Amino acid sequence: MAYVDGFVLPLPTSSIETYRAQAQLAGAVWREHGALEYREWIADDVSSGEHTSFPQSVQLKEGETVILAWAVYESRAHRDAVNEKVMSDPRLAAMMQPGGVPFDVKRMFFGGFETFVAL
């Protein structure tokens, strides 16, 4: 069954196009190195909740929106092999440096997930 890396991040709305270009490059690199799928979505209907919500999860500030993304792999072992190649790909070197992405990485969260239900 598939394995997924997911992440959520706060993106300044003034940086949407800059980030889109970076996400397109990153997605192409992940796919080239073996990811089965790479997708990113921008918030459309994500109101702040009373106790928890996507905006609260990233401590969303005025002038920001939420990005939800994931990459799909065959298995965790496949993910680990793909990510090892991705992390050493020189096309992403600038993004891997401090300040290389147009969002606050300290408010981003991510993780790997095994398939639980597949219909």
PyMOL commands that set and color helices and strands:
alter all, ss='L'
color gray80, all
select helices_A, chain A and resi 13-32+54-57+76-87+90-96+105-107
alter helices_A, ss='H'
color red, helices_A
select strands_A, chain A and resi 3-12+37-42+64-73+109-114
alter strands_A, ss='S'
color yellow, strands_A
deselect
rebuild
show_as cartoon
